[in-house]
Structure formats: structure tokens, C-alpha cells
Amino acid sequence: MSLDKSIFGVMPDGTKVESYTLKNANGMTAQIITYGCRIVKLLTPDKNGKFGDVVLGHDNLEGYLEKGDVFGAVVGRFANRIGGAEFTIDGKSYPLAANNGKNSLHSAPGGIQDRIWKLKCSSNDDDSPSAAFSYCSKDGESGFPGNLDITVTYSLSTDNALIIEYAARTDHETPVNLTNHSYFNISGNAKKDVLSQELQINADSITAVGPDLIPTGELLPVAGTAYDFNKSKTIGQDIRANDSLLKSCGGYDHNFVLKGADGMKKAGELYDQASGRVMSVFTDMPGMQVYTGNSFRDGVGKDGITYLPHHAVCLETQFFPDSVHHANFPYQNLKPGEKYKRTTIYKFTVR
């Protein structure tokens, strides 16, 4: 068990980006950097006990500084999309940067994924080390009202789970939707695609979207469609189905409406037969965006690997995209005096 600190790199303005490495009693390891509160490395054992890195990313800070890079980051203030790049509170409109056609995606540029966080506190006095990071998003940052104080805590449990706890407070009503944008390849080999990995999702419907991936407000049943993952199947089984959105996206980029009440529940499970790794996802969020790494910007990842389409899958637990415009979605803005508190767990086993 340990919590080790080092310097990962230096920002163009001279600010040092710190790296904190958590390691539990089993050897499971998570490396987090203060730029974007990003997971840059996650080492878990395969069925033979060999450790491998199950997240994509970069070997140095420069890669993470590329425009639009969200590898391993905590994204927000509002993850996913906001239609028309604007929202209204008490009759006042708040315009955002339109970085995804006419829409806002991940509150970029200048979202919390592109900010320097600080280590708030840490614990390495038992077999499950943890580190809490904080960032204050100032009133008006990225177009959002209110000062938003955010804390994200990463912990490694004794049974090889990565626990991510999100907390936030505001002094003005504001939209908040936080998630982690790790790109998973649980084979431990980023040169391999994830199409043969088996995915199971506890969801009976997805949010219907238009061609720009902005929800219409309707929920579509997945039964009998390429989006039905209630029974485990390979990611590649239906990824090239005759479906207009799958074709236009180049794969999955959809929000699944998770079964269960507003409490902790199992969202789904990812399994790689070759390595034997299983990643189970638990969350108290109502939705999970599944993105099959349909495209990567030009550039080289870890160990000189050029990332190719479908060499990772993102399982982003969150409120539904564009929730600020849909009263029927399970979401409310955060208000002064309230506390945003959400948890997601990625638990690793083998079989």
C-alpha cells in the first residue's frame, strides 16, 4: 500500500503538474495527475496474475495538453452535450462555447478537464489508499454561473475496485454533471481493439437523439435492436448494424438509461476472455454514456502506440445529455445549500 508523489510535467506558464500514485495491498495501481484530475495509468492483474495498464493515455503532459484531449479526465461542469450551447435559469440565458457543431460538449474549451487541481487530502494508512483532489470553478468560467467547489476522491479498495466519489457545492444555481472520461481497454494491450470484449448493460432503453446527438426527450426501448446489451455480447457483434446513428457515429456513442432507483446499482460489466479481466461498473447515476472510441485525434499514445478506432471503450456514468432542457429527465440543477454527491465504482476481477 502506498501513495507516492512526483512531478508529471510543467505547464506552459510554469505551473507544475503533480502526479500521485495509489497502490493497494494487492498491487493494483492508479496514477492520477493534477491536470484535469486525470487517471493516466491503471494497473490491474489478469487471470495469470500479470499486471497490465487498462486505460489509454499519454506518456507525457504534452499529449494531454492537445486541444480537446479528455483521456482519463474529470469532465464538466456539465459532461456530455448541451443543445444549442445555452441554458436558462430564472429567465436568464447563459451562452456557452459551441464546440460541437451548434452545441456544447463537455463544457469545453476551458472545462474542468483543462484546469489544475490540488491535492486536498490523502490516506495511506491502510490497505486501501485514497487521494482527494479539489478545484474551484469560478463564477462565469466556461459560461456557467456561480462559484463551484468540486472535490473528487479516488480510492483503491482491498478487493481491487477503483472508487470515484464526486462532491460539489455552489453559491448560485448552476448545472452540474460530472464524470470520468477514461478510455478502457481491459485486455491490457492498446494495440488490440475491444470489439471481441463482451459488454453487458443493465438498461432497457436509450435516450433518443437527433443527428447531432442531442436528445429529443424520448426514451427508446433497446429490445430487438443493436443497443440491447441486457445479455452479454461482444462490442463488435452489432456495431456495424444497419442503423443510421451507428453508421454516422462510426460505432456506439449513446446514453443508456440504467435500471434501478436513484441509488447504487450495477450498471454493467465488461469482460475480456483472453486476459480473463472483468470490469464491473456500479453507480448511483441514472445514465451511462457508452463510447466505443470511434475516432482519435492524430497523435501517439503511451509507448509510441497510435490509437486506432475501437481500441477502447468509455463507460461514462452521468446524468443524461442535455438534461438542462428536458424536465422529464432525472436531473436538477445544483442550488446553494445543496450538496452534489455521486459515486462510481469500477471493480476488477478475473475469471
Backbone torsions as a table, in degrees:
resi	resn	phi	psi	omega
1	MET	NA	139.4	-178.5
2	SER	-168.6	165.4	172.2
3	LEU	-142.5	105.2	-175.3
4	ASP	-109.4	140.8	-179.1
5	LYS	-113.9	141.9	174.3
6	SER	-153.2	177.9	176.2
7	ILE	-102.0	122.3	-177.4
8	PHE	-84.5	-33.2	-178.3
9	GLY	177.3	-177.0	-177.9
10	VAL	-129.0	129.6	179.2
11	MET	-68.6	160.4	178.3
12	PRO	-55.1	-27.6	180.0
13	ASP	-88.8	3.5	177.5
14	GLY	97.1	-6.0	179.3
15	THR	-68.5	132.5	179.1
16	LYS	-81.7	135.1	175.2
17	VAL	-99.2	118.4	-176.3
18	GLU	-89.1	152.7	177.6
19	SER	-123.2	135.0	177.9
20	TYR	-125.6	127.0	-178.0
21	THR	-113.1	119.8	177.5
22	LEU	-97.8	139.9	178.0
23	LYS	-142.7	124.0	-179.0
24	ASN	-89.7	-178.9	-175.6
25	ALA	-65.2	-20.1	179.9
26	ASN	-89.4	-7.3	-178.4
27	GLY	98.1	-7.6	175.4
28	MET	-59.4	135.8	-171.6
29	THR	-132.6	135.5	174.5
30	ALA	-128.6	127.6	176.5
31	GLN	-109.2	125.7	-178.3
32	ILE	-122.5	136.7	175.8
33	ILE	-111.7	157.1	-175.8
34	THR	-79.0	-11.4	173.8
35	TYR	-79.9	106.3	-179.6
36	GLY	74.9	8.9	-178.8
37	CYS	51.9	47.2	-169.7
38	ARG	-91.3	141.3	167.8
39	ILE	-84.1	114.0	-178.0
40	VAL	-104.0	-12.8	178.6
41	LYS	-155.6	138.6	177.2
42	LEU	-143.8	106.0	-175.8
43	LEU	-100.9	123.0	178.3
44	THR	-134.0	154.0	-178.3
45	PRO	-81.5	149.9	172.2
46	ASP	-92.2	-170.6	-174.8
47	LYS	-67.5	-16.0	177.4
48	ASN	-99.6	5.2	179.6
49	GLY	84.7	4.6	179.3
50	LYS	-84.2	130.0	-178.5
51	PHE	-83.6	141.3	177.2
52	GLY	-142.5	154.8	179.3
53	ASP	-84.3	121.7	-172.7
54	VAL	-104.6	9.2	175.3
55	VAL	-125.5	144.9	176.3
56	LEU	-83.5	162.0	179.1
57	GLY	169.9	-149.2	-176.5
58	HIS	-130.3	158.9	178.6
59	ASP	-82.6	-18.5	-176.4
60	ASN	-141.2	167.1	-176.8
61	LEU	-62.5	-36.2	-175.9
62	GLU	-55.0	-37.3	178.9
63	GLY	-63.2	-40.1	-179.5
64	TYR	-72.3	-18.8	-179.0
65	LEU	-83.6	-6.3	178.1
66	GLU	-61.9	143.2	-177.7
67	LYS	-55.4	128.6	175.7
68	GLY	82.0	1.0	-178.5
69	ASP	-71.5	128.5	179.3
70	VAL	-128.9	16.1	-179.1
71	PHE	-52.0	118.9	173.4
72	GLY	69.5	5.8	-170.9
73	ALA	-85.9	155.9	163.7
74	VAL	-83.2	118.6	-173.9
75	VAL	-108.7	150.3	-179.5
76	GLY	155.1	-170.8	20.3
77	ARG	-63.8	-30.9	-179.1
78	PHE	-120.8	104.9	178.4
79	ALA	-64.8	156.2	179.6
80	ASN	70.7	-151.8	-167.8
81	ARG	-105.9	147.5	169.2
82	ILE	-123.5	117.2	-176.2
83	GLY	-63.7	137.3	178.1
84	GLY	70.9	4.3	178.9
85	ALA	51.0	46.2	176.8
86	GLU	-163.1	158.7	172.7
87	PHE	-149.3	166.9	-176.1
88	THR	-127.3	136.2	173.0
89	ILE	-129.3	123.2	179.8
90	ASP	51.4	41.5	176.1
91	GLY	82.0	-5.0	179.1
92	LYS	-99.2	130.2	-179.4
93	SER	-89.3	138.2	178.4
94	TYR	-119.2	105.2	179.9
95	PRO	-78.3	143.1	176.9
96	LEU	-118.2	168.4	176.2
97	ALA	-69.8	131.9	176.7
98	ALA	-89.2	98.1	-176.4
99	ASN	-112.5	5.9	-179.4
100	ASN	-140.3	76.5	-169.0
101	GLY	67.0	-125.8	178.0
102	LYS	-91.0	5.6	-172.0
103	ASN	-114.0	168.3	176.6
104	SER	-101.0	132.8	177.1
105	LEU	-121.9	119.4	177.9
106	HIS	59.1	23.8	176.9
107	SER	57.4	28.4	179.2
108	ALA	-94.4	159.5	-4.4
109	PRO	-76.9	161.5	177.0
110	GLY	85.7	14.5	176.8
111	GLY	-70.3	176.8	-176.2
112	ILE	-66.5	-15.8	176.0
113	GLN	-69.9	-16.5	-178.4
114	ASP	-109.5	19.3	-176.9
115	ARG	-115.4	158.8	177.3
116	ILE	-89.2	120.7	177.2
117	TRP	-94.2	168.6	178.9
118	LYS	-124.5	144.3	172.8
119	LEU	-68.3	123.0	-178.5
120	LYS	-91.2	-46.3	177.1
121	CYS	-163.6	165.3	-180.0
122	SER	-151.7	164.3	178.7
123	SER	-144.2	126.9	174.4
124	ASN	-137.4	33.0	-176.1
125	ASP	-97.6	9.8	175.4
126	ASP	-145.9	-165.2	-175.6
127	ASP	-82.5	-1.0	-178.9
128	SER	-129.8	85.4	-177.7
129	PRO	-68.0	155.5	179.3
130	SER	-146.5	158.9	176.4
131	ALA	-146.4	130.2	179.6
132	ALA	-108.2	132.5	-178.7
133	PHE	-118.7	145.1	-177.1
134	SER	-128.9	153.2	174.7
135	TYR	-152.1	137.3	174.9
136	CYS	-105.9	111.0	176.2
137	SER	-85.4	112.9	-173.0
138	LYS	-71.5	154.5	177.2
139	ASP	-52.0	125.3	179.2
140	GLY	93.2	-10.9	-179.4
141	GLU	-63.1	128.7	-177.1
142	SER	58.2	15.5	177.3
143	GLY	95.3	-0.5	-175.9
144	PHE	-92.3	142.5	179.1
145	PRO	-80.9	155.5	172.9
146	GLY	85.5	151.2	171.0
147	ASN	-85.0	121.5	-176.3
148	LEU	-113.2	114.1	177.1
149	ASP	-93.0	118.9	-174.1
150	ILE	-116.7	138.2	171.6
151	THR	-129.3	130.2	175.5
152	VAL	-123.1	126.1	-178.2
153	THR	-113.6	126.5	174.6
154	TYR	-104.9	132.5	177.7
155	SER	-136.2	148.2	172.0
156	LEU	-111.6	122.5	-177.9
157	SER	-85.4	169.9	179.5
158	THR	-70.7	-17.2	178.5
159	ASP	-106.5	30.1	172.2
160	ASN	63.0	47.3	172.1
161	ALA	-112.8	138.2	170.6
162	LEU	-94.4	116.1	-177.9
163	ILE	-105.1	126.6	178.8
164	ILE	-117.5	118.8	179.7
165	GLU	-114.6	127.6	-178.4
166	TYR	-110.0	135.8	175.6
167	ALA	-141.0	145.8	179.2
168	ALA	-157.4	150.1	173.6
169	ARG	-135.6	152.3	-178.5
170	THR	-136.3	159.3	174.5
171	ASP	-107.2	8.1	177.8
172	HIS	-155.8	140.9	178.7
173	GLU	-51.6	132.5	-176.7
174	THR	-157.7	148.6	174.7
175	PRO	-71.1	138.0	176.4
176	VAL	-139.8	129.0	177.8
177	ASN	-153.1	99.0	-173.6
178	LEU	-106.8	141.0	175.1
179	THR	-151.7	168.7	173.3
180	ASN	-105.1	136.1	-173.8
181	HIS	-107.9	48.4	175.9
182	SER	-73.1	142.1	174.4
183	TYR	-99.8	110.4	-174.3
184	PHE	-95.7	136.0	164.8
185	ASN	-136.3	94.2	-170.0
186	ILE	-76.8	1.1	171.4
187	SER	-68.1	-23.2	-175.2
188	GLY	82.9	5.7	-178.7
189	ASN	-131.5	101.2	-176.2
190	ALA	-71.0	-6.1	175.1
191	LYS	-78.4	-14.4	-179.9
192	LYS	-98.3	145.8	175.1
193	ASP	-80.6	170.7	-177.0
194	VAL	-102.6	9.5	-173.5
195	LEU	-64.7	-25.7	178.6
196	SER	-89.0	-7.0	177.4
197	GLN	-75.1	143.7	-174.5
198	GLU	-95.4	132.2	-178.2
199	LEU	-121.2	136.0	174.1
200	GLN	-128.4	132.4	-178.2
201	ILE	-129.9	130.0	178.5
202	ASN	-85.5	77.4	-178.4
203	ALA	-148.9	134.0	178.1
204	ASP	-98.5	-7.8	-178.4
205	SER	-152.4	164.3	172.7
206	ILE	-124.0	162.0	174.3
207	THR	-79.9	123.7	177.1
208	ALA	-66.3	140.3	-179.4
209	VAL	-134.2	160.4	173.0
210	GLY	-86.1	-173.6	-179.2
211	PRO	-60.5	-23.5	179.4
212	ASP	-91.5	9.0	178.9
213	LEU	66.9	20.2	173.4
214	ILE	-92.2	127.6	-178.0
215	PRO	-58.2	144.8	175.2
216	THR	-87.2	-17.3	-174.9
217	GLY	106.2	-14.6	-179.3
218	GLU	-87.7	149.1	173.2
219	LEU	-107.9	128.6	-176.8
220	LEU	-105.0	127.2	175.6
221	PRO	-61.9	142.6	-179.1
222	VAL	-92.2	-14.8	-176.3
223	ALA	-54.2	128.8	177.7
224	GLY	78.6	8.9	-178.9
225	THR	-119.3	173.4	177.7
226	ALA	-67.7	-10.3	-176.9
227	TYR	-95.3	5.1	-179.1
228	ASP	-87.1	106.8	177.1
229	PHE	-116.2	20.8	179.8
230	ASN	-61.2	-36.0	169.7
231	LYS	-101.9	136.3	-176.4
232	SER	-56.4	134.6	175.1
233	LYS	-150.1	161.7	179.3
234	THR	-67.8	147.6	178.8
235	ILE	-59.3	-33.4	-176.5
236	GLY	-81.5	-8.6	-173.5
237	GLN	-56.5	-47.1	-175.5
238	ASP	-120.4	12.6	-173.3
239	ILE	-66.2	-21.8	178.6
240	ARG	-110.0	27.4	178.4
241	ALA	-64.8	161.8	179.8
242	ASN	-78.0	74.4	-177.4
243	ASP	-133.3	129.4	-171.9
244	SER	-61.5	-40.7	-178.3
245	LEU	-72.5	-40.3	176.3
246	LEU	-59.9	-39.7	179.9
247	LYS	-68.7	-44.3	-177.2
248	SER	-70.4	-32.1	179.9
249	CYS	-84.2	-20.0	-174.9
250	GLY	79.5	16.9	-177.8
251	GLY	149.3	-161.4	-178.7
252	TYR	-81.6	135.8	170.6
253	ASP	-154.8	67.9	-167.1
254	HIS	-135.9	148.9	177.2
255	ASN	-93.2	121.2	178.2
256	PHE	-96.0	132.4	-179.6
257	VAL	-85.0	108.2	-172.5
258	LEU	-74.8	144.0	175.6
259	LYS	-73.1	151.0	174.9
260	GLY	108.2	160.0	-178.7
261	ALA	-75.6	-177.5	-178.7
262	ASP	-77.6	72.0	179.0
263	GLY	-157.7	179.5	179.9
264	MET	-64.5	136.2	-178.6
265	LYS	-155.6	161.9	175.6
266	LYS	-83.8	120.1	-179.5
267	ALA	-83.1	-35.0	-178.2
268	GLY	171.1	-171.0	-174.8
269	GLU	-151.4	139.6	177.7
270	LEU	-118.0	134.8	-175.6
271	TYR	-135.2	132.1	175.1
272	ASP	-114.1	111.8	-173.6
273	GLN	-64.7	-39.7	-175.7
274	ALA	-62.8	-45.2	-179.0
275	SER	-89.2	-19.5	-176.3
276	GLY	81.2	-0.2	-178.2
277	ARG	-71.2	140.6	173.5
278	VAL	-124.9	130.5	174.2
279	MET	-117.9	112.9	177.7
280	SER	-98.3	136.5	-177.4
281	VAL	-111.9	125.4	176.4
282	PHE	-122.0	143.5	-177.9
283	THR	-160.4	160.2	170.2
284	ASP	-107.0	12.6	174.3
285	MET	-83.6	154.4	-177.5
286	PRO	-84.0	-15.7	-175.4
287	GLY	-135.7	163.8	174.7
288	MET	-143.1	117.1	176.6
289	GLN	-80.2	124.2	177.4
290	VAL	-105.8	117.5	-179.6
291	TYR	-125.2	121.4	-172.8
292	THR	-94.9	35.4	175.5
293	GLY	52.0	51.7	-171.8
294	ASN	-69.0	-19.7	175.7
295	SER	-159.2	150.3	176.0
296	PHE	-128.9	142.6	175.3
297	ARG	-65.2	154.3	178.5
298	ASP	-55.5	140.3	179.8
299	GLY	146.8	165.1	-175.9
300	VAL	-108.4	137.4	179.0
301	GLY	-93.5	-157.0	-178.9
302	LYS	-59.2	145.0	175.8
303	ASP	58.4	26.7	176.6
304	GLY	75.3	12.3	-179.0
305	ILE	-80.7	131.4	172.0
306	THR	-87.7	117.9	-176.5
307	TYR	-74.5	131.9	-178.0
308	LEU	-112.4	159.6	179.9
309	PRO	-52.6	139.2	175.8
310	HIS	69.5	23.1	175.2
311	HIS	-95.2	13.9	175.3
312	ALA	-164.0	162.7	173.2
313	VAL	-135.3	136.2	176.0
314	CYS	-102.0	132.7	176.7
315	LEU	-121.6	86.4	-170.2
316	GLU	-96.5	104.3	178.3
317	THR	-76.8	132.9	-171.6
318	GLN	-172.6	174.0	166.2
319	PHE	-72.9	159.8	-177.1
320	PHE	-62.5	148.0	176.0
321	PRO	-59.7	146.6	177.6
322	ASP	58.6	27.9	-179.9
323	SER	-58.9	-25.4	-178.3
324	VAL	-64.2	-16.0	-178.1
325	HIS	-111.4	8.4	-175.6
326	HIS	-134.2	101.7	-177.2
327	ALA	-65.3	-20.7	-179.1
328	ASN	-82.7	-7.4	178.5
329	PHE	-83.4	148.2	-178.5
330	PRO	-75.8	81.1	-174.4
331	TYR	-159.2	146.6	169.8
332	GLN	-142.8	144.8	173.3
333	ASN	-59.4	153.3	174.4
334	LEU	-81.4	134.8	-178.1
335	LYS	-119.3	158.1	177.7
336	PRO	-55.4	139.9	-179.0
337	GLY	89.4	-14.9	177.4
338	GLU	-96.9	162.2	177.2
339	LYS	-125.1	125.3	172.7
340	TYR	-80.6	122.7	-178.0
341	LYS	-145.3	113.8	-177.4
342	ARG	-140.4	153.7	-176.6
343	THR	-137.2	139.2	172.3
344	THR	-133.0	140.6	-177.7
345	ILE	-126.7	128.9	171.8
346	TYR	-110.8	105.6	-174.9
347	LYS	-104.8	132.1	-175.6
348	PHE	-109.9	127.0	174.7
349	THR	-134.6	-176.8	175.4
350	VAL	-136.5	156.8	172.7
351	ARG	-152.7	NA	NA
